Amino acid sequence: MISKIKTECGSQFTNKLEGMFKDVELSKEINESFKQSSQARKRLPPGIEMSVHVLTTGYWPTYPPMEVQLPHDLNIYQDIFKEFYLSKHSGRRLMWQNSLGQCVLKADYPKGKKELSVSLFQTVVLMLFNSSDRLTFQEIKDTTGIEDKELRRTLQSLACGKVRVITKDPKGRDVEDDDNFCFNADFSAPLFRIKVNAIQLKETVEENTSTTERVFQDRQYQVDAAIVRIMKTRKVLTHTLLITELFQQLKFPIKPADLKKRIESLIDREYLERDKANSQIYNYLA
């Protein structure tokens, strides 16, 4: 599929996608090599398995870094992996994306053992209850170092959602500064492995605008590919007919002004040209 798109539209349309697939394959090799290394065999803490996806910044969506105080064993694991990776790839820099981490925790409840599929932030909070049955919001915040808004969202998902693996006192949907949280000894569920979903934050107007712009940037390659595909078939087309065909082919909403920008971009890159006799007509350049 990638080779077909590359042949049809050129390498610039598939560069990021090819990079993503390459990162996934290289990550598998890196993890396998790490597991066989002396650092992993001699120094890793027992009872923990970790798989790291090493992704190239330019190929993937960007996320703001979010700090968290990891449990001691996870911190050791990260440090040993970082030491191993940088010994093989000097000059590179690893930046941990904590907000994307996923974990499976083994939990021992009075009513049965469970496996909890949770985010890294949920994991950090839940592991505090290995040593305490009851914690205040401020104690959790001070110990984990998770940013205030993210911590409230994390605690909501654990204590106020459908799967309440901990309890909140007093009860309520919102997390307040004076709330207390307890290990839920009465927790039970029919399934052995349980997914604890995160609470989705409501976007502000500014965030919504920013998201829309990022989505369009990701989709502009699809738009460019559609324009080239249509023009390669039709050779000559008026602006109105090209816009009409694009609306028929594209499966997502888009403004005519944005389509015009992509057409201008392709003209600048010499995929198309305006007809010398009529500027409303486009010619395909083979």
C-alpha positions as CSV (number, residue, x, y, z in Angstrom):
1,M,0.0,0.0,0.0
2,I,2.8,2.5,0.9
3,S,4.7,1.7,-2.2
4,K,1.6,2.3,-4.3
5,I,1.0,5.7,-2.7
6,K,4.7,6.5,-3.1
7,T,4.6,5.7,-6.8
8,E,1.4,7.7,-7.3
9,C,2.2,10.8,-5.3
10,G,5.9,10.8,-4.5
11,S,8.1,10.1,-1.5
12,Q,7.2,13.3,0.4
13,F,3.6,11.9,0.9
14,T,4.9,8.7,2.5
15,N,8.0,9.8,4.3
16,K,6.4,10.0,7.8
17,L,4.4,6.8,7.4
18,E,7.5,4.9,6.3
19,G,9.3,6.4,9.3
20,M,6.6,5.2,11.7
21,F,6.7,1.6,10.4
22,K,10.5,1.7,10.6
23,D,10.4,2.9,14.3
24,V,8.0,0.1,15.2
25,E,10.3,-2.6,13.7
26,L,13.4,-1.0,15.2
27,S,11.8,-0.8,18.7
28,K,11.1,-4.6,18.6
29,E,14.8,-5.2,17.8
30,I,15.9,-2.8,20.5
31,N,13.7,-4.4,23.2
32,E,14.9,-7.9,22.2
33,S,18.6,-6.8,22.4
34,F,18.0,-5.1,25.7
35,K,16.5,-8.2,27.2
36,Q,19.5,-10.2,26.2
37,S,22.0,-7.6,27.5
38,S,24.0,-8.0,30.7
39,Q,22.4,-4.8,32.1
40,A,19.0,-6.4,31.9
41,R,20.0,-9.9,33.1
42,K,21.9,-8.7,36.2
43,R,20.4,-5.4,37.3
44,L,16.7,-5.2,36.5
45,P,14.3,-5.5,39.5
46,P,12.3,-8.8,39.5
47,G,8.5,-8.9,38.9
48,I,8.4,-6.2,36.2
49,E,8.3,-6.5,32.4
50,M,8.7,-3.3,30.3
51,S,8.6,-2.7,26.6
52,V,9.8,0.6,25.2
53,H,8.7,2.2,21.9
54,V,11.6,4.4,20.7
55,L,10.0,6.8,18.3
56,T,11.6,9.5,16.1
57,T,10.2,12.9,17.0
58,G,9.7,14.1,13.4
59,Y,7.5,11.2,12.4
60,W,4.9,11.2,15.2
61,P,2.5,13.7,16.8
62,T,4.0,15.8,19.4
63,Y,2.9,15.9,23.1
64,P,3.8,18.2,25.9
65,P,6.2,16.5,28.4
66,M,4.5,15.7,31.7
67,E,6.5,15.0,34.9
68,V,5.8,12.2,37.4
69,Q,7.6,10.7,40.3
70,L,7.9,7.0,39.3
71,P,8.0,4.2,41.8
72,H,11.5,3.1,42.7
73,D,11.5,-0.1,40.6
74,L,10.1,1.7,37.5
75,N,12.7,4.4,37.9
76,I,15.5,1.9,38.0
77,Y,14.1,0.1,34.9
78,Q,14.0,3.4,32.9
79,D,17.6,4.4,34.0
80,I,19.0,1.0,33.0
81,F,17.2,1.1,29.6
82,K,18.4,4.6,29.0
83,E,22.0,3.6,29.8
84,F,21.8,0.7,27.5
85,Y,20.2,2.7,24.6
86,L,22.7,5.6,24.8
87,S,25.6,3.2,24.9
88,K,24.5,1.9,21.5
89,H,23.4,5.3,20.0
90,S,25.7,8.0,21.3
91,G,24.7,11.6,20.6
92,R,20.9,10.8,20.8
93,R,18.5,12.0,23.5
94,L,15.7,10.0,25.0
95,M,12.6,12.0,26.2
96,W,10.1,9.9,28.1
97,Q,6.5,10.6,27.2
98,N,4.9,9.7,30.5
99,S,1.4,10.6,29.3
100,L,1.4,7.8,26.7
101,G,2.6,5.0,29.1
102,Q,0.3,2.0,29.6
103,C,0.6,-0.7,32.3
104,V,-1.0,-3.9,33.5
105,L,-1.1,-4.2,37.3
106,K,-1.7,-7.3,39.3
107,A,-4.1,-6.4,42.1
108,D,-5.0,-8.7,45.0
109,Y,-8.5,-7.8,46.3
110,P,-10.3,-9.6,49.2
111,K,-12.9,-10.8,46.6
112,G,-10.4,-12.1,44.1
113,K,-7.2,-11.3,42.1
114,K,-7.5,-9.0,39.1
115,E,-5.3,-7.5,36.4
116,L,-5.9,-3.8,35.8
117,S,-5.1,-2.3,32.4
118,V,-4.3,1.4,33.3
119,S,-2.3,4.4,32.2
120,L,1.1,5.2,33.7
121,F,-0.4,8.0,35.8
122,Q,-3.1,5.6,37.1
123,T,-0.4,3.1,37.9
124,V,1.7,5.6,39.9
125,V,-1.4,6.5,42.0
126,L,-2.5,3.0,42.6
127,M,0.9,1.8,43.7
128,L,0.8,4.2,46.6
129,F,-1.9,2.0,48.1
130,N,0.6,-0.8,48.5
131,S,1.8,0.9,51.6
132,S,-1.3,3.0,52.7
133,D,-5.0,2.2,52.9
134,R,-6.0,5.9,53.0
135,L,-4.4,9.0,51.4
136,T,-5.4,12.7,51.1
137,F,-5.4,14.5,47.7
138,Q,-2.5,16.6,48.8
139,E,-0.4,13.6,49.9
140,I,-1.0,11.9,46.5
141,K,-0.1,15.1,44.7
142,D,3.1,15.6,46.7
143,T,4.2,12.0,46.3
144,T,3.5,11.6,42.6
145,G,4.4,15.0,41.3
146,I,1.6,14.8,38.7
147,E,0.3,18.2,37.4
148,D,-2.8,19.3,39.3
149,K,-5.3,19.0,36.4
150,E,-4.0,15.7,35.2
151,L,-4.0,14.3,38.8
152,R,-7.7,15.3,39.3
153,R,-8.6,13.6,36.0
154,T,-6.6,10.5,37.0
155,L,-8.3,10.2,40.4
156,Q,-11.7,10.7,38.9
157,S,-11.1,7.8,36.6
158,L,-10.1,5.5,39.5
159,A,-12.7,6.6,42.1
160,C,-15.6,8.1,40.2
161,G,-15.9,6.2,37.0
162,K,-17.6,2.9,36.2
163,V,-14.7,0.9,37.6
164,R,-14.0,2.2,41.1
165,V,-10.8,0.5,42.2
166,I,-10.4,3.1,45.0
167,T,-13.0,5.1,46.8
168,K,-13.4,8.8,47.5
169,D,-14.6,10.5,50.6
170,P,-16.8,12.5,50.4
171,K,-18.5,11.0,47.4
172,G,-19.0,13.1,44.3
173,R,-18.0,13.5,40.7
174,D,-15.4,16.2,41.2
175,V,-12.1,15.9,43.0
176,E,-11.6,18.6,45.6
177,D,-8.5,19.6,47.6
178,D,-9.8,18.2,50.9
179,D,-10.8,14.8,49.5
180,N,-9.6,11.5,50.9
181,F,-9.0,8.3,48.9
182,C,-9.1,4.7,50.1
183,F,-8.3,1.2,48.9
184,N,-11.6,-0.3,47.8
185,A,-11.7,-3.6,49.7
186,D,-15.2,-4.3,48.4
187,F,-14.2,-4.1,44.7
188,S,-15.4,-7.0,42.5
189,A,-15.9,-7.6,38.8
190,P,-16.8,-10.6,36.7
191,L,-13.8,-10.2,34.4
192,F,-10.2,-11.1,35.4
193,R,-8.6,-8.3,33.3
194,I,-10.3,-4.9,33.6
195,K,-9.7,-1.8,31.6
196,V,-9.9,1.4,33.7
197,N,-10.7,4.2,31.1
198,A,-9.3,7.7,31.5
199,I,-11.7,10.6,31.9
200,Q,-11.8,12.8,28.9
201,L,-11.2,16.6,29.5
202,K,-13.5,19.1,27.8
203,E,-11.6,21.2,25.3
204,T,-11.5,25.0,25.5
205,V,-12.2,27.1,22.4
206,E,-8.4,27.7,22.0
207,E,-7.6,23.9,22.4
208,N,-10.4,23.0,19.9
209,T,-9.0,25.5,17.3
210,S,-5.5,24.2,17.9
211,T,-6.7,20.6,17.5
212,T,-8.5,21.4,14.3
213,E,-5.4,23.0,12.8
214,R,-3.2,20.0,13.8
215,V,-5.8,17.6,12.3
216,F,-5.8,19.5,9.0
217,Q,-2.0,19.5,8.9
218,D,-2.1,15.7,9.2
219,R,-4.8,15.5,6.5
220,Q,-3.1,17.8,4.1
221,Y,-1.2,14.9,2.6
222,Q,-4.5,13.1,1.9
223,V,-5.8,16.2,0.2
224,D,-2.6,16.6,-1.9
225,A,-2.8,12.9,-2.9
226,A,-6.5,13.3,-3.9
227,I,-5.7,16.4,-6.0
228,V,-2.8,14.7,-7.8
229,R,-4.8,11.6,-8.4
230,I,-7.7,13.5,-9.9
231,M,-5.5,15.7,-12.1
232,K,-3.4,12.8,-13.3
233,T,-6.6,11.1,-14.6
234,R,-8.2,14.3,-16.0
235,K,-5.1,16.2,-17.1
236,V,-7.0,19.5,-17.5
237,L,-9.8,20.7,-15.1
238,T,-11.4,23.9,-14.1
239,H,-11.1,25.1,-10.5
240,T,-14.9,24.5,-9.8
241,L,-14.9,21.0,-11.2
242,L,-11.7,20.1,-9.2
243,I,-13.2,21.4,-6.0
244,T,-16.4,19.4,-6.7
245,E,-14.5,16.2,-7.3
246,L,-12.5,16.7,-4.1
247,F,-15.6,17.1,-2.0
248,Q,-16.9,13.8,-3.5
249,Q,-13.7,11.9,-2.8
250,L,-12.6,13.2,0.6
251,K,-14.4,11.6,3.5
252,F,-13.9,14.4,6.1
253,P,-15.2,18.0,6.3
254,I,-12.9,20.6,4.8
255,K,-13.3,24.3,3.7
256,P,-12.9,25.4,0.1
257,A,-10.3,27.9,1.3
258,D,-8.2,25.1,2.6
259,L,-8.5,23.2,-0.6
260,K,-7.4,26.2,-2.5
261,K,-4.3,26.5,-0.3
262,R,-3.3,22.9,-1.1
263,I,-3.8,23.5,-4.8
264,E,-1.5,26.6,-4.6
265,S,1.0,24.5,-2.8
266,L,1.0,21.9,-5.6
267,I,1.4,24.6,-8.2
268,D,4.4,25.9,-6.3
269,R,5.9,22.4,-6.3
270,E,5.2,22.1,-10.0
271,Y,2.6,19.3,-9.9
272,L,0.1,21.6,-11.5
273,E,0.1,24.8,-13.5
274,R,-2.5,27.4,-14.3
275,D,-3.6,27.6,-17.9
276,K,-1.9,30.6,-19.6
277,A,-5.2,31.6,-21.3
278,N,-7.5,31.0,-18.3
279,S,-6.3,31.2,-14.7
280,Q,-9.4,29.2,-13.6
281,I,-8.1,26.1,-15.4
282,Y,-5.4,23.8,-14.1
283,N,-3.1,21.6,-16.2
284,Y,-1.4,18.5,-14.8
285,L,2.4,18.4,-15.1
286,A,3.6,14.9,-15.7
